[in-house]
Amino acid sequence: MRATPFSLSVWDCKAMSINAYFKDYKRRLIAPQDASAMVTSGMSIHLGGGANVAAIIDKYLAQRKDELKDVTVRTFLDTHSYEILRVDPRGDVFKWYSGFVMPHTRSFAGDRGCGMYAPASWHLVPDIVRRQYAFDILFLVTSPMNLNGNFSFGLTVGHMKALTDVSRKVVVVVREDMPATFGGREAKIHISKVDQIVEDCEFETYCLPAPEVSAADRIVAENILSAGLIKDGTTLQVGIGGLPNSVLDALPRAGIKHCGLHSEMLTEKMVDLIECGVVDNSRKKLDPNKSVCTFALGSKRLYRFIADNPAVVFHPVNYVNNPLIVARQPQMFSLNSALEIDLTGQVASEQIGGLRPRQISGTGGQLDFVTGAMLAEDGAGVSVLAISSQYHDQSRIVPLLSEGTAVTVPRSAVDYVATEWGIAHLKGLTIDERAQSLIQIAHPHHRDKLAQQAAKTGLLPYGASVIMEKRNKGIIYYRD
């Protein structure tokens, strides 16, 4: 009698695959100290960014300062105060470059000079990385491996996949508290593409403290809502800080509904909008019924909400921030904060000028979303650059940007500017009309001086006396 051929069920095959993945996991697993030891002099490495900074590698790498030289270290969205910068403040050993400076690294950036910053609109970065960069080692923070052998990039997708594509070795740094998130093929890496694995049992995933909200933030938010710039069905993108949070807080009180989320960053306040029904993504044609982002920062509550949540999708930044994708969102509304704006409309959001300019953040996606709203296919795109009218009694609306100040959004792309005193619509205005409008929404203590300076510099060629005689052409909302 002929023997029946041995066969395996689908479940038997799946169990064998899972078993093989975990054998591979154990074979690749090394201690953090051993992962640090992989770095040798002259190497170029990447430590990640956002909530996915490889802090444990930074710790052990710093301990090897005296045995290394000429190591190039790149980061972005610096949520960690790097030990390698503390032990090597002059950069004799570790040559550090960042794509987006945050409070944890501002003092280091100030000490090293703005030459450590890599400027770029973020949606272009994946292509730039793939064309122009190569790394010896990428230390990639992920969630724990799933049964299919995949490690989720978790809270930061951004340009992580591009970094894996150009790195000679990929060392996955697994954090137990890093949530697995939904996304496409560029939001995860398979164990077959991983060289080594480290389990980080020392550092928790970074949580972003709730930003302080000032009285000025709340007033600007009220101005934006009162001016009707956010309507039912608006697709929202907002940045970080007290002002964006104030706007999101105001939406339920204003009765706004059926909003969508297509935002570079997912924040705590966005969860509130989803849970109370303001955001349902019902009118989006791309990614309908999905909230879309490329990274998230917030509290453990936010991280629990997005963990394995198919209604929140993380895509690479060359999709989320692509101006042509942004332009396809219904009634796109983009809100970002600025440090300074001059009377011609030039917006500075990332670098403080002077004889020694200081990089304090980065371009990020600000210009991406301004451009996307400007190109809106439905003609209803709105971008707002919001700014407090003064800081330490100094006007943040100035005649001309000072020497050394970087322009984040050019005056030709600026749409609306909002302060506590009103909102100016600059699109289509001449320089003198822009100057008059911006002076009128500046702090009252500074308006006369700004008018005098504007006339002196030729921004008001036909005299400054007309400024306060009537509501200027660009003013769409004014608070007396």
HELIX and SHEET records of a PDB file:
HELIX    1   1 VAL A   10  ARG A   28  1                                  19    
HELIX    2   2 PRO A   32  ALA A   37  1                                   6    
HELIX    3   3 ALA A   55  ALA A   62  1                                   8    
HELIX    4   4 LYS A   65  GLU A   67  5                                   3    
HELIX    5   5 GLU A   83  VAL A   87  1                                   5    
HELIX    6   6 PRO A  103  THR A  105  5                                   3    
HELIX    7   7 ARG A  106  ARG A  112  1                                   7    
HELIX    8   8 CYS A  114  MET A  116  5                                   3    
HELIX    9   9 TRP A  122  LEU A  124  5                                   3    
HELIX   10  10 VAL A  125  GLN A  132  1                                   8    
HELIX   11  11 MET A  160  ASP A  165  1                                   6    
HELIX   12  12 ARG A  185  ALA A  187  5                                   3    
HELIX   13  13 ILE A  191  LYS A  193  5                                   3    
HELIX   14  14 ALA A  215  SER A  226  1                                  12    
HELIX   15  15 GLY A  242  ALA A  254  1                                  13    
HELIX   16  16 GLU A  268  CYS A  276  1                                   9    
HELIX   17  17 LYS A  300  ILE A  306  1                                   7    
HELIX   18  18 VAL A  317  VAL A  320  1                                   4    
HELIX   19  19 PRO A  323  VAL A  326  1                                   4    
HELIX   20  20 GLN A  366  MET A  374  1                                   9    
HELIX   21  21 ILE A  431  GLN A  440  1                                  10    
HELIX   22  22 PRO A  444  LYS A  456  1                                  13    
SHEET    1   A 4 ASN A  52  VAL A  53  0                                        
SHEET    2   A 4 SER A  44  GLY A  49 -1                                        
SHEET    3   A 4 VAL A  71  PHE A  76  1                                        
SHEET    4   A 4 PHE A  94  SER A  98  1                                        
SHEET    1   B 5 ASN A  52  VAL A  53  0                                        
SHEET    2   B 5 SER A  44  GLY A  49 -1                                        
SHEET    3   B 5 PHE A 135  THR A 142  1                                        
SHEET    4   B 5 SER A 167  VAL A 174  1                                        
SHEET    5   B 5 GLN A 196  GLU A 199  1                                        
SHEET    1   C 2 ASN A 150  SER A 152  0                                        
SHEET    2   C 2 LYS A 188  HIS A 190 -1                                        
SHEET    1   D 3 PHE A 182  GLY A 183  0                                        
SHEET    2   D 3 VAL A 312  PHE A 314  1                                        
SHEET    3   D 3 SER A 291  CYS A 293  1                                        
SHEET    1   E 7 GLY A 260  LEU A 261  0                                        
SHEET    2   E 7 THR A 235  VAL A 238  1                                        
SHEET    3   E 7 MET A 332  SER A 337  1                                        
SHEET    4   E 7 VAL A 382  ALA A 386  1                                        
SHEET    5   E 7 TYR A 416  THR A 419  1                                        
SHEET    6   E 7 GLY A 422  HIS A 425 -1                                        
SHEET    7   E 7 ILE A 475  TYR A 478 -1                                        
SHEET    1   F 2 MET A 265  LEU A 266  0                                        
SHEET    2   F 2 PHE A 295  ALA A 296  1                                        
SHEET    1   G 3 VAL A 347  ALA A 348  0                                        
SHEET    2   G 3 GLU A 340  ASP A 342 -1                                        
SHEET    3   G 3 ILE A 397  VAL A 398  1                                        
SHEET    1   H 2 GLN A 351  ILE A 352  0                                        
SHEET    2   H 2 ARG A 358  GLN A 359 -1                                        
SHEET    1   I 2 GLN A 390  TYR A 391  0                                        
SHEET    2   I 2 GLN A 394  SER A 395 -1                                        
END                                                                             
